[in-house]
Amino acid sequence: MRNIIEKLDASITLQVISLIALLVFAAVTNANAAMTGAGLSGAEVASINGAVVNTAINGATAIAAINGAAPQGDNARINRYVVAVSANYGGQGRPVLRYAESDAKSFAKVLGEMGGVQAGNVILVKEPGVAALQKQLDGLDAKIAQGKNAAGRNEVLFYYSGHADEKGLRLGNEVYAWKELRKRIDAMKADVKIAVIDACGSGAITRLKGGVAVPAFMVDQSSDMKGYAFITSSTQDESSQESDKLRGSFFTHSLVSGLRGAGDLSGDGKVTLSEAYQFAFNETLQRTEKTMGGAQHPSRDMNLAGTGDVVMTDLRSTSAGLELDEDVDGRLFIRDANGELVAELYKKAGRAMSLGFPAGKYTVRLERPAEFSEAVVTLQNNRREKLSHRQFAAVSAEQTTLRGEIGGLRDCTAGDSIACSLDSLDHNGKYRVTFNAVDSDKDPRKGIQIGFFVAEADDYMLGTQLSLIANVARKEMHGLQVTDIYNGANAHFEGAQISGMINYAQSFDGAQIASTLNIAGKNSSGAQISSTANFIADSLNGAQVSPALNYAGQADVQVTAAMNIAGEAGVQVSAAMNIAGESDVQVTAAMNIAGTVEGAQVSTMNIAGRANGRQVGIINICGTCETTPIGLINIVGNGVWSVTSSVNEMGALGLSLHLGTAYLFTAFEGTREFEKGSNFKHFSDMYETGLGFGTQFGKYGNHFELEYMFLNAREGFGTDMDEDDINFHHRLRLGFVHKLFPGFGMTVGGTLNIVSEGNADKVIVKPRSEYHDDFSANGHNARWWPGFYAGLTVGRF
C-alpha cells in the first residue's frame, strides 16, 4: 500500500510540473502576440521569448531527469559565448582603421539575432592591450567554470578585427603572438572553441597546426561536437582590406551577409559553416581582385569530432525577413534606417533567396554593369516581404585601406574624401577625350582634355590637360598639364606641370617645369625646375633647380647659379649665395649664411649662428661651433680670440692675433725691432710680418700652446721698403699662458728659429746676442738659434 501511495504522489507531481510547462508555453504565445501589437521589434520579442522558452526547456529537462532519461536531441542546451575584439590602432607607422569596431559589433549582432547567443554572453573588447585581452579571456573561463554543473555544452566564439602581421595580432604597440593566441584559445574551458580573425596575414594562425577542413562551426542542438575551428580573412602573406563603401571589411561583411541567409545554398532556412565559409570566400575574393590591396583568400583550419550537423544561424529565428525574387540579379547592398550596411551579396537570377533581419525600414541598392538602382522596403514582424526587380528605381566607387599597410595616409571618415573620390573615379569613371576652343568640364573627369586656348576642370580629374594659353584644375588632379603660358592647380596636383612660363599648384607630388617661374603654396614632393626662379611657401621634399633664385620654407635640395633661400634646407648649392635658417650642407663660391648648420658650409665666406658641422672657407664666422672651422680667418664665439703683446730675444716688440678654437687657431703677427742702445725708445728699420697656425693643450684658461709661424723679415719701412730684400723666417714656438683673471693673462715661452736668405743676398735677421749659428743649404745661406718671448695676453684664450 505504501509503495502504491509513493508512486501515486510521484505521478501527481509529474502531472503538476507538466501542467506548469504547458501554461508557460501558452503564456509565451499570448505574450508574443501582445508584444508584437505593442510595436516591439522582432529582435526584442525574440530576446524575451528566448528567455521564457529556455525556462520551459529547462523544466522539460528536469522532467526527463526525474524519469531517468538523459537530456538528448533538441532538449540538449548549448551555451554560446562571443568575444568580439576590435583594434583600429595597430601601432606607429600603420594607418588607423575606421571600421574594426563596427565589424566586431556586426558579427556579434548577427549571432545574437540568429545564432542563439544571449545578450549577457556577448563580450565586446575595444582597443585592448595583450594583458587586457588575456584578462577578458580569463574572466570568461571563470564564468564558464561556474556553470559547468549545468546541463548542456559550452561554445566560445572568438572574433578579432584589426591589424596583424606575420608575428601576430597588433594590439596598439604590442604584439599578441599567433602561437600564444592559439594556445590560449585552445585552453578555453569550452567544449567547442571557434576563432574568426579578420586581419592581415591572419592565415599564419592556421599553419601552426595541421588541421582538417571539416564542416564545423556552431553546432545545432541535435549534435554532439568537441574541438576547435579557426577561420581567417586572408592567407599568411596577404593583406585584409576594409572598404569605405561597405563601411567595414570585405571579409566580415561577406561572412555576416552569408549568416543572414545569403549563404543558405540548400534553402533549408539554416546556414552551416560550409555554406557560410564558401559564400564568404567567393565574395571576398571577387570583391578584392581589383582593389589596390589585391586578391584576398580566406582560409580555415578545423578539428572537431562528433555527430550531427553544424549550424551557424537559423533564419527562422528572426521575426522579419526579406524574400528576393528570382528575377533579382546583381550585387546588392542592404542598409538599415541608420544607413548602416547590414548585408552585401551577389545574387544570380533564377533562384529566390531569403534573408533574415529585425523589423524596420531598409534601403536595397542594386548594382549591375552601367546600372544603379534602389528600392526601399519596410519589414514587419511575423512577415516575409518579397522584393522583385520591378520595384527598383534607377538612381556611381571605392578606396580601400590595407589592414596592416605601412605608411597609409587615407582618411575617408568625414564628408567628401579626396582619396576615395579619386579612387571611385579611377575604377568607375568613363574615359573621355574632348577638344574645344575653351574646354570646360564641371563633372569629375577621367581622360584627355584639350582646349585650343584654355582647358578647365572644375571637379576631380585623372588624365591630361593640353592648351596654348592656360590649363586650370580647380580640384585635385592626377596626371599631366602642358601649356605655353600658365598651368594652375587650385588644390593638390600629382604628376607633371610643364609650362612655357608659369606653373602654380597649391601643393604637388611630381614635377613643375617652367621657363620662368614655378610656385607651390603648401607641402609638396618632387622637383621644381625653372630657367628663372622657383618658389614654395611651405616645404618641398625634393629639389629646386634654377639659374637665378630658389626659395622654400623647407627644401631637401636647392641648386642655382645665383641665390638659394630656405627656412630649412638639406643641401644648397649655388655660385653666389646660400641663405637658410637651418641647413645640412651649403656649398657656394661666394657666401653661405645659416642660423644653424648641421653638416658643412663650404665657401669663400661662411657665416652661421651655430655650426654643428664643419665650416671650410677663407673666412669662417660662427657664434657657436661644435667642430673647428678650417680657414684663414676663423671667428668663433665660443673659441679663441685673443691678442698678445710680447718682446723676444731679437729685441723686437711683437703683436699677434689668435683666431679659431683651442684645437686649431690661425695666428697673425707683426714685430719691429728696437734700435740697439736706445733703451727701447726708438725702433730700427727691421720689421717682420707673417701668419701661422697652432693648437692649445689644456683648452681654455691656463694652457700650453704650440705654434708655427712663417714671417717675412725686411729692412726698411714705408717708402724705404725694398721688395727684393726679404728673409724668410720660420719659427716654432712652445709657450704657456697663465690666466690672471678672466680676459687677461701672462704668456712666456721658448722658440726655435730658422732664417734663410729668401729674396735677399744675405741673412740679415739674428738675435740680439751673438749665439746663433750660420749654415748653408742647397746653395743658400741660413741661420738658426733658440729664442724666448714674454708678454701679456687679452681676450678669450
C-alpha positions as a printed Julia matrix, in Angstrom:
797×3 Matrix{Float64}:
   0.0     0.0     0.0
   2.86    2.4     0.9
   4.6     1.79   -2.46
   1.36    2.46   -4.33
   0.92    5.8    -2.49
   4.53    6.84   -3.26
   4.04    6.07   -6.98
   0.75    7.95   -6.97
   2.44   11.03   -5.38
   5.22   10.92   -7.99
   2.67   10.67  -10.79
   0.68   13.61   -9.43
   3.92   15.64   -9.1
   4.9    14.96  -12.71
   1.43   15.93  -13.9
   1.6    19.22  -11.98
   5.04   20.06  -13.46
   3.85   19.19  -16.97
   0.77   21.39  -16.48
   3.01   24.31  -15.4
   5.17   23.85  -18.53
   2.09   23.96  -20.77
   0.82   27.1   -19.04
   4.22   28.78  -19.54
   4.18   27.88  -23.24
   0.69   29.34  -23.61
   1.8    32.49  -21.81
   4.73   32.86  -24.22
   2.41   32.57  -27.23
   0.0    35.2   -25.84
   2.86   37.49  -24.79
   4.37   37.29  -28.25
   1.15   38.47  -29.86
   0.8    41.24  -27.27
   4.35   42.49  -27.7
   4.02   42.47  -31.49
   0.89   44.51  -31.18
   2.69   46.91  -28.84
   5.26   47.67  -31.58
   8.27   45.86  -30.15
  10.92   44.85  -32.68
  11.45   41.28  -33.75
  14.81   41.21  -32.01
  13.24   42.36  -28.72
  10.46   39.8   -28.97
  12.93   37.06  -29.84
  15.1    38.02  -26.87
  12.19   37.85  -24.42
  10.87   34.66  -25.97
  14.32   33.1   -25.73
  14.46   33.73  -22.01
  10.98   32.23  -21.37
  11.42   29.28  -23.7
  14.72   28.43  -22.07
  12.87   28.29  -18.78
  10.33   25.91  -20.3
  13.05   23.74  -21.87
  14.87   23.54  -18.54
  11.64   22.42  -16.95
  11.23   19.69  -19.58
  14.83   18.66  -19.0
  14.15   18.36  -15.28
  11.15   16.16  -16.04
  13.27   13.91  -18.2
  15.86   13.66  -15.44
  13.25   12.64  -12.89
  12.06    9.97  -15.27
  15.61    8.71  -15.5
  16.17    9.79  -19.12
  19.29   11.75  -20.08
  18.75   15.07  -21.86
  19.35   14.48  -25.56
  18.37   15.74  -29.01
  16.54   19.06  -29.21
  16.47   19.32  -25.41
  20.3    19.48  -25.15
  21.21   23.02  -24.07
  24.05   24.89  -25.8
  25.6    27.87  -24.03
  27.25   30.13  -26.59
  29.65   32.97  -25.76
  31.04   35.61  -28.12
  34.24   37.59  -27.51
  34.37   40.28  -30.23
  37.65   42.23  -30.23
  38.32   45.4   -32.28
  41.63   47.22  -32.68
  41.64   50.15  -35.12
  45.09   51.28  -33.93
  47.9    48.92  -34.89
  50.91   50.87  -33.65
  53.1    53.64  -35.01
  53.56   53.66  -38.79
  50.26   51.85  -39.52
  47.1    53.6   -40.69
  44.27   53.84  -38.19
  41.46   51.6   -39.38
  37.95   53.0   -39.45
  35.64   50.03  -39.16
  37.18   47.4   -36.89
  34.77   48.24  -34.08
  31.69   48.21  -36.31
  32.81   44.87  -37.8
  33.03   43.35  -34.32
  29.57   44.67  -33.43
  28.09   43.33  -36.71
  29.48   39.87  -36.07
  28.16   39.8   -32.51
  24.81   41.24  -33.58
  24.01   38.62  -36.22
  24.85   35.81  -33.78
  22.68   37.42  -31.15
  19.75   37.75  -33.57
  20.09   34.47  -35.45
  22.71   32.31  -33.7
  21.2    31.75  -30.28
  23.72   33.84  -28.32
  22.17   35.55  -25.29
  22.9    39.25  -24.76
  24.66   38.54  -21.46
  27.05   36.2   -23.22
  28.45   38.82  -25.62
  31.75   40.49  -24.63
  32.85   43.47  -26.76
  36.52   44.37  -26.26
  37.73   47.67  -27.77
  41.42   48.6   -28.36
  42.87   46.2   -25.74
  46.48   45.54  -24.9
  47.74   41.98  -24.62
  47.24   41.86  -20.85
  43.73   43.35  -21.09
  42.65   40.81  -23.7
  44.04   37.92  -21.68
  42.15   39.22  -18.65
  38.86   39.16  -20.6
  39.5    35.57  -21.7
  40.37   34.57  -18.14
  37.13   36.15  -16.93
  35.13   34.21  -19.5
  36.86   30.99  -18.43
  35.81   31.67  -14.86
  32.21   32.33  -15.95
  32.11   29.07  -17.92
  33.6    27.17  -14.98
  30.86   28.45  -12.66
  28.18   27.0   -14.93
  29.91   23.67  -15.62
  27.43   21.74  -13.49
  24.51   22.87  -15.66
  23.32   20.55  -18.41
  24.44   21.23  -21.97
  27.58   22.17  -23.87
  29.65   25.41  -23.82
  30.86   27.06  -27.01
  33.17   30.09  -27.33
  33.38   32.19  -30.49
  36.42   34.49  -30.56
  36.32   37.26  -33.19
  39.09   39.78  -33.95
  39.04   42.71  -36.36
  42.14   44.87  -36.67
  45.82   44.93  -37.61
  48.11   41.9   -37.73
  51.27   40.71  -39.43
  53.37   37.56  -39.62
  54.17   37.85  -35.89
  50.64   38.07  -34.5
  47.82   40.47  -33.59
  48.92   44.12  -33.48
  47.24   45.48  -30.34
  48.42   49.09  -30.36
  52.19   48.96  -29.96
  52.03   45.4   -28.57
  52.04   42.06  -30.38
  49.97   39.05  -29.32
  51.95   36.23  -30.96
  49.99   33.77  -33.11
  51.39   30.83  -31.16
  50.35   32.29  -27.81
  46.9    33.31  -29.08
  46.2    29.87  -30.46
  47.45   28.23  -27.29
  45.15   30.47  -25.21
  42.06   29.75  -27.33
  42.77   26.01  -27.28
  42.96   26.19  -23.48
  39.48   27.72  -23.08
  37.22   25.65  -20.82
  34.54   25.36  -23.5
  33.75   22.18  -25.41
  33.97   23.95  -28.77
  36.33   26.87  -29.48
  35.91   28.96  -32.63
  38.2    31.79  -33.78
  37.34   34.16  -36.63
  40.24   36.54  -37.36
  39.85   39.39  -39.85
  43.35   40.86  -40.19
  46.37   40.93  -42.49
  48.39   37.73  -42.58
  45.88   36.02  -40.31
  46.37   32.79  -42.23
  49.56   32.35  -40.22
  47.5    31.03  -37.31
  46.05   28.22  -39.44
  49.55   26.97  -40.27
  50.56   26.38  -36.69
  48.73   23.04  -36.71
  47.77   20.7   -39.48
  44.02   20.91  -39.12
  41.47   19.23  -41.35
  38.85   21.23  -43.24
  35.74   19.77  -41.6
  32.32   21.48  -41.92
  32.07   22.56  -38.3
  31.46   25.88  -36.61
  28.45   26.4   -34.42
  26.58   23.23  -33.65
  22.83   22.82  -33.53
  21.07   21.23  -30.58
  20.97   17.77  -32.18
  24.75   17.49  -32.48
  27.48   16.37  -30.14
  30.73   18.16  -31.08
  34.04   18.96  -29.41
  37.22   20.61  -30.71
  38.31   23.8   -32.41
  37.93   25.77  -35.65
  39.96   28.72  -36.93
  38.7    30.9   -39.78
  40.86   33.73  -41.15
  40.15   36.53  -43.59
  43.34   36.05  -45.62
  46.31   33.77  -46.12
  49.64   34.19  -44.35
  51.14   36.65  -46.85
  48.05   38.63  -47.87
  46.53   41.93  -46.77
  42.99   42.02  -45.4
  41.15   45.1   -46.55
  38.33   47.34  -45.42
  36.08   49.41  -47.65
  34.54   52.85  -47.2
  31.57   51.89  -49.36
  30.88   48.87  -47.15
  31.95   50.77  -44.01
  33.73   47.64  -42.91
  36.0    44.85  -44.06
  35.25   42.82  -47.17
  35.56   39.52  -45.32
  33.42   40.31  -42.27
  30.66   41.81  -44.38
  30.7    38.8   -46.65
  30.56   36.46  -43.65
  27.76   38.41  -41.94
  25.79   38.57  -45.19
  26.15   34.82  -45.53
  24.97   34.33  -41.96
  21.87   36.43  -42.66
  20.8    33.96  -45.33
  22.79   34.73  -48.46
  24.87   31.63  -47.75
  21.89   29.27  -47.44
  22.51   27.32  -50.64
  20.36   24.35  -49.58
  17.31   26.54  -48.89
  16.53   24.79  -45.61
  16.46   28.03  -43.59
  19.75   27.23  -41.86
  23.28   28.39  -42.68
  26.01   25.86  -41.96
  29.71   26.63  -41.75
  30.43   25.09  -45.14
  27.8    27.33  -46.7
  28.85   30.49  -44.85
  32.56   29.94  -45.39
  32.16   29.17  -49.09
  29.98   32.25  -49.54
  32.45   34.47  -47.65
  35.4    33.03  -49.59
  33.82   33.64  -53.01
  32.51   37.11  -52.15
  35.76   38.27  -50.55
  37.87   37.03  -53.44
  35.55   38.56  -56.04
  35.35   41.95  -54.27
  39.14   42.26  -53.75
  40.52   41.02  -57.06
  40.62   44.56  -58.5
  41.32   46.6   -55.37
  44.64   48.28  -54.63
  45.34   45.69  -51.94
  44.98   42.75  -54.32
  43.08   39.49  -54.15
  42.28   38.21  -50.66
  41.76   34.48  -49.94
  40.12   33.47  -46.64
  41.38   30.24  -45.06
  40.31   27.76  -42.38
  41.71   25.11  -40.05
  39.21   22.9   -38.21
  39.43   19.88  -35.99
  36.07   18.93  -34.49
  34.8    15.46  -33.7
  31.27   14.31  -33.04
  27.88   13.77  -34.67
  25.22   15.95  -36.15
  25.24   18.95  -38.46
  26.86   22.28  -37.62
  24.6    25.29  -37.91
  25.81   28.88  -37.75
  22.49   30.71  -37.94
  18.81   29.87  -38.27
  16.76   32.2   -40.5
  13.57   31.08  -38.77
  14.72   32.7   -35.52
  14.16   36.23  -36.87
  10.82   37.95  -36.59
  11.01   39.55  -40.05
  12.51   38.56  -43.37
  13.23   39.69  -46.91
  12.48   37.44  -49.86
  14.44   38.3   -53.02
  12.55   37.21  -56.09
  14.04   35.03  -58.82
  14.3    37.96  -61.27
  16.62   40.0   -59.0
  20.11   39.8   -60.5
  23.22   41.76  -59.48
  25.19   42.98  -56.49
  23.01   44.03  -53.56
  23.83   46.43  -50.72
  21.24   46.43  -47.92
  21.29   49.27  -45.38
  19.1    49.85  -42.35
  17.3    53.08  -41.4
  20.54   54.47  -39.9
  22.44   53.93  -43.14
  24.46   51.03  -41.73
  25.29   48.29  -44.22
  23.79   45.08  -42.81
  24.32   42.8   -45.8
  26.15   42.78  -49.14
  25.99   39.97  -51.66
  25.82   38.97  -55.3
  22.62   37.24  -56.43
  22.06   35.42  -59.68
  18.72   35.33  -61.46
  16.67   32.14  -61.49
  16.82   31.41  -57.77
  14.93   33.03  -54.9
  16.78   33.96  -51.72
  15.63   34.51  -48.14
  17.37   36.88  -45.72
  16.68   37.47  -42.03
  16.61   40.94  -40.42
  14.95   42.67  -37.48
  11.78   44.59  -38.35
  12.42   48.05  -39.76
  12.98   50.15  -42.87
  15.75   49.12  -45.3
  17.26   50.54  -48.47
  18.37   47.97  -51.02
  20.84   49.14  -53.67
  21.25   47.02  -56.78
  24.39   47.43  -58.89
  24.79   45.94  -62.35
  27.16   46.87  -65.18
  26.4    50.52  -66.07
  23.19   50.32  -63.99
  22.48   51.5   -60.44
  19.07   51.29  -58.78
  17.49   51.29  -55.33
  14.38   50.08  -53.57
  13.02   50.86  -50.12
  11.3    48.12  -48.17
   9.75   48.0   -44.68
   9.95   44.68  -42.85
   7.32   43.81  -40.27
   7.25   41.23  -37.51
   5.97   37.77  -38.39
   6.02   38.58  -42.09
   8.32   37.92  -45.07
   8.44   40.84  -47.5
   9.02   39.97  -51.19
  11.21   42.19  -53.4
  11.3    41.85  -57.2
  13.32   43.61  -59.89
  10.43   45.89  -60.98
  10.41   47.53  -57.52
  13.9    49.02  -58.06
  14.21   52.58  -59.37
  17.26   53.9   -61.24
  19.49   56.1   -59.16
  28.21   55.8   -59.17
  33.31   53.78  -56.2
  35.87   52.83  -53.75
  39.05   53.32  -51.71
  40.45   50.52  -49.58
  42.77   50.58  -46.59
  45.01   47.56  -46.03
  44.79   46.05  -42.56
  48.48   46.12  -41.74
  49.5    48.53  -44.51
  52.56   50.64  -43.55
  52.5    54.37  -44.11
  48.89   54.57  -45.28
  47.51   58.13  -45.31
  43.92   57.64  -46.48
  41.09   59.03  -44.4
  37.53   58.66  -45.62
  35.7    59.19  -42.36
  34.05   62.54  -43.0
  32.3    64.2   -45.9
  33.9    64.41  -49.33
  37.02   62.26  -49.13
  39.5    63.2   -51.86
  41.3    59.86  -51.87
  38.06   57.87  -52.0
  36.54   60.12  -54.68
  39.6    59.78  -56.9
  39.68   56.03  -56.4
  35.99   55.88  -57.31
  36.69   57.96  -60.43
  39.6    55.69  -61.34
  37.6    52.47  -61.02
  34.23   53.65  -62.31
  34.76   56.8   -64.33
  34.36   56.67  -68.1
  37.49   57.59  -70.08
  36.77   60.61  -72.29
  38.71   62.69  -74.84
  37.34   66.14  -75.73
  38.56   69.1   -77.81
  37.15   72.65  -77.82
  38.39   76.21  -78.16
  37.75   76.57  -74.43
  37.22   73.1   -73.0
  35.45   73.38  -69.63
  34.12   70.44  -67.63
  32.15   70.74  -64.37
  31.94   66.98  -63.73
  34.63   64.58  -62.45
  36.92   63.91  -65.38
  38.94   60.89  -66.5
  40.82   61.09  -69.79
  42.26   63.82  -72.04
  41.02   67.41  -72.1
  42.26   69.57  -74.99
  41.49   73.29  -75.12
  42.81   75.22  -78.1
  43.07   78.25  -75.82
  42.05   77.03  -72.34
  41.33   73.68  -70.67
  39.42   73.86  -67.38
  38.29   71.13  -64.95
  36.02   72.19  -62.07
  35.9    68.77  -60.37
  38.38   65.95  -59.71
  40.44   64.93  -62.71
  42.58   61.96  -63.71
  44.35   62.45  -67.02
  45.87   65.15  -69.22
  45.13   68.81  -69.95
  46.62   70.4   -73.12
  46.23   74.02  -74.27
  48.0    77.0   -75.82
  47.27   79.57  -73.09
  46.18   78.0   -69.8
  45.23   74.79  -68.04
  43.22   75.06  -64.81
  42.27   72.32  -62.33
  40.05   73.6   -59.53
  40.02   70.37  -57.5
  42.69   67.73  -57.02
  44.16   66.46  -60.26
  46.42   63.49  -61.05
  48.1    63.49  -64.44
  49.74   66.0   -66.8
  49.29   69.68  -67.66
  51.07   71.1   -70.73
  50.71   74.69  -71.96
  52.64   77.65  -73.4
  51.77   80.15  -70.68
  50.1    79.04  -67.43
  49.28   75.8   -65.59
  47.2    76.2   -62.45
  46.09   73.66  -59.85
  43.96   75.25  -57.12
  44.24   72.11  -54.98
  46.74   69.27  -54.81
  48.35   68.11  -58.05
  50.06   64.76  -58.69
  52.05   64.32  -61.87
  53.82   66.92  -64.01
  53.12   70.55  -64.89
  55.05   71.74  -67.96
  54.73   75.38  -68.98
  56.45   77.89  -71.23
  56.09   80.47  -68.46
  54.42   79.75  -65.1
  53.28   76.73  -63.1
  51.2    77.06  -59.93
  49.87   74.39  -57.56
  48.52   74.63  -54.04
  50.69   71.53  -53.46
  52.12   68.87  -55.72
  53.69   65.42  -55.86
  55.75   65.13  -59.01
  57.37   67.91  -61.06
  56.9    71.52  -62.06
  58.92   72.51  -65.15
  58.74   76.1   -66.41
  60.87   78.59  -68.33
  60.05   81.44  -65.92
  58.54   80.58  -62.57
  57.27   77.62  -60.52
  55.09   78.33  -57.48
  53.64   76.0   -54.82
  51.86   77.06  -51.66
  51.89   74.03  -49.37
  53.9    70.91  -48.58
  55.0    69.24  -51.8
  57.18   66.4   -53.02
  59.24   66.16  -56.17
  61.11   68.75  -58.24
  60.78   72.36  -59.34
  62.89   73.11  -62.44
  62.92   76.6   -63.89
  65.13   78.8   -66.08
  64.46   81.75  -63.74
  63.04   81.09  -60.28
  61.29   78.54  -58.05
  59.14   79.45  -55.06
  57.41   77.29  -52.47
  55.92   78.85  -49.33
  55.96   75.65  -47.3
  58.16   72.56  -47.55
  59.44   70.63  -50.55
  60.56   67.03  -50.15
  62.69   67.13  -53.25
  64.76   69.54  -55.32
  64.62   73.08  -56.68
  66.83   73.82  -59.7
  67.1    77.26  -61.34
  69.8    79.7   -62.57
  68.54   82.71  -60.59
  66.59   82.08  -57.39
  65.19   79.22  -55.33
  63.03   79.96  -52.29
  61.4    77.43  -49.96
  60.16   77.24  -46.42
  61.87   73.85  -46.38
  63.67   72.02  -49.18
  65.77   68.89  -49.48
  67.96   70.2   -52.33
  68.38   73.66  -53.88
  70.67   74.23  -56.86
  71.12   77.63  -58.56
  73.73   79.88  -60.15
  72.69   82.87  -58.08
  70.87   82.5   -54.75
  69.13   79.86  -52.65
  66.91   80.89  -49.75
  65.23   78.44  -47.38
  63.88   78.36  -43.86
  65.24   74.83  -43.64
  67.36   73.14  -46.29
  69.05   69.83  -46.81
  71.61   70.73  -49.47
  72.08   74.19  -51.0
  74.44   74.59  -53.97
  74.98   77.92  -55.72
  77.62   80.07  -57.4
  76.82   83.2   -55.38
  74.92   82.87  -52.11
  73.01   80.4   -49.92
  70.79   81.59  -47.07
  68.98   79.24  -44.68
  67.53   79.29  -41.19
  68.77   75.73  -40.84
  70.8    73.73  -43.33
  72.61   70.41  -43.58
  75.04   71.36  -46.34
  75.75   74.69  -48.04
  78.19   74.94  -50.95
  78.87   78.17  -52.89
  81.71   80.21  -54.35
  80.88   83.41  -52.5
  78.93   83.29  -49.23
  76.89   80.92  -47.07
  74.66   82.23  -44.3
  72.73   79.98  -41.92
  71.2    80.18  -38.49
  72.23   76.57  -37.83
  74.43   74.27  -39.9
  74.15   70.55  -39.18
  76.6    69.37  -41.81
  79.08   71.51  -43.7
  79.49   75.03  -45.11
  81.96   75.39  -47.98
  82.52   78.85  -49.43
  84.8    81.88  -49.57
  82.9    83.17  -46.54
  80.75   81.13  -44.19
  78.53   82.66  -41.51
  76.49   80.62  -39.02
  74.81   81.33  -35.71
  75.57   77.74  -34.74
  77.68   75.23  -36.64
  77.29   71.61  -35.59
  79.25   70.55  -38.66
  82.38   71.86  -40.36
  82.98   75.26  -41.91
  85.55   75.31  -44.71
  86.43   78.63  -46.31
  88.75   81.61  -46.34
  86.66   83.41  -43.71
  84.53   81.44  -41.25
  82.31   83.11  -38.66
  80.09   81.3   -36.19
  78.55   82.21  -32.87
  78.87   78.65  -31.54
  80.97   75.98  -33.22
  80.79   72.32  -32.23
  83.7    71.49  -34.59
  86.75   73.52  -35.52
  86.39   75.54  -38.73
  89.1    75.31  -41.34
  90.09   78.6   -42.94
  92.4    81.57  -42.93
  90.27   83.72  -40.65
  88.08   81.84  -38.18
  85.99   83.93  -35.81
  84.36   81.63  -33.26
  82.2    82.99  -30.45
  82.91   80.03  -28.18
  86.52   79.63  -29.43
  89.83   81.52  -29.26
  90.08   85.22  -29.99
  92.98   86.88  -28.25
  95.75   89.47  -28.74
  99.26   89.02  -27.31
 101.89   91.76  -26.94
 105.41   90.42  -26.3
 109.14   91.07  -26.57
 111.63   88.48  -27.82
 115.34   87.65  -28.0
 115.73   89.84  -31.1
 114.85   92.94  -29.09
 111.62   93.23  -31.01
 108.13   94.22  -29.89
 105.53   91.88  -31.32
 101.75   91.96  -31.59
  99.93   88.72  -32.51
  96.27   87.83  -33.06
  94.89   84.28  -32.47
  91.55   83.29  -34.06
  89.86   79.85  -34.1
  89.45   77.19  -31.45
  91.72   75.59  -28.91
  92.19   72.64  -31.26
  93.29   74.77  -34.21
  93.77   78.52  -34.4
  95.3    80.78  -37.01
  97.83   83.43  -35.93
  98.68   86.82  -37.48
 101.76   88.61  -36.2
 103.77   91.78  -36.77
 107.05   92.75  -34.99
 109.51   95.63  -35.13
 112.93   95.74  -33.55
 114.16   98.44  -31.19
 117.46  100.16  -32.04
 120.38   98.87  -30.11
 121.41  101.2   -27.28
 118.16  103.21  -27.43
 116.84  101.63  -24.21
 113.71  100.54  -26.08
 112.86  104.14  -27.03
 113.37  104.05  -30.8
 112.55  101.45  -33.43
 115.0   100.34  -36.1
 114.17   99.71  -39.76
 113.92   95.9   -39.24
 110.39   94.51  -39.03
 108.56   91.21  -39.65
 105.02   90.23  -40.66
 103.55   86.79  -41.03
 100.9    84.2   -40.32
 100.76   80.71  -38.89
  98.67   78.18  -37.02
  98.72   76.46  -33.67
  96.94   74.43  -31.03
  96.39   74.62  -27.28
  96.9    71.93  -24.65
  94.55   72.33  -21.73
  91.96   74.1   -23.87
  90.84   77.4   -22.35
  92.26   79.37  -19.42
  95.69   78.19  -18.22
  97.23   76.25  -21.09
 100.3    75.39  -23.14
 100.29   76.28  -26.8
 102.32   75.07  -29.76
 102.56   77.39  -32.75
 104.28   77.53  -36.15
 104.75   80.96  -37.75
 106.09   81.98  -41.15
 107.37   85.61  -41.25
 108.81   87.87  -43.88
 111.71   89.96  -42.47
 112.72   93.24  -44.13
 114.92   96.26  -43.63
 113.17   99.48  -44.43
 109.71  100.7   -43.61
 107.24  102.65  -45.69
 108.95  104.29  -48.7
 112.28  102.71  -47.73
 110.99   99.17  -48.42
 112.82   97.02  -50.88
 110.55   94.19  -52.04
 113.56   92.13  -53.13
 115.38   92.4   -49.77
 113.38   89.82  -47.76
 114.45   87.0   -45.43
 112.18   84.04  -44.73
 111.8    83.41  -41.0
 110.37   80.04  -39.82
 109.57   79.95  -36.1
 108.33   77.11  -33.87
 107.12   78.31  -30.5
 106.11   76.43  -27.33
 104.69   78.64  -24.61
 102.49   78.82  -21.54
  99.66   81.24  -20.82
  98.66   81.84  -17.21
  95.24   83.41  -16.65
  95.48   86.17  -14.04
  91.75   86.89  -14.22
  89.09   86.43  -16.93
  90.22   88.0   -20.18
  93.77   88.78  -19.03
  96.9    86.62  -18.69
 100.67   86.4   -18.83
 102.49   84.48  -21.57
 106.03   83.14  -21.74
 107.83   80.55  -23.81
 110.72   79.41  -25.95
 111.24   79.35  -29.71
 113.3    77.63  -32.37
 114.17   79.97  -35.27
 115.46   79.29  -38.8
 116.06   82.18  -41.22
 117.06   81.86  -44.89
 118.15   84.47  -47.41
 114.81   84.41  -49.16
 114.89   87.15  -51.84
 117.88   88.92  -50.27
 121.53   88.19  -50.96
 122.38   87.64  -47.32
 120.84   86.75  -43.95
 120.04   89.96  -42.09
 117.96   88.57  -39.19
 119.69   87.47  -35.97
 119.18   87.52  -32.2
 120.41   90.49  -30.17
 123.25   88.43  -28.67
 125.8    86.54  -30.74
 124.68   82.94  -30.07
 123.36   81.99  -33.49
 124.85   79.52  -35.94
 125.16   80.01  -39.72
 124.97   77.19  -42.24
 124.36   76.6   -45.94
 121.61   74.51  -47.54
 121.15   73.92  -51.26
 123.45   76.82  -52.08
 121.6    79.28  -49.81
 122.84   80.78  -46.58
 120.76   80.24  -43.44
 120.92   80.87  -39.72
 119.32   79.21  -36.69
 119.11   79.88  -32.96
 116.92   79.19  -29.9
 114.93   82.09  -28.54
 112.37   83.2   -25.99
 109.47   85.59  -25.58
 107.33   87.03  -22.79
 104.28   89.28  -22.74
 100.62   89.84  -21.9
  97.5    88.24  -23.49
  93.98   89.69  -23.52
  90.73   88.22  -24.91
  89.32   84.68  -24.83
  92.11   82.14  -24.6
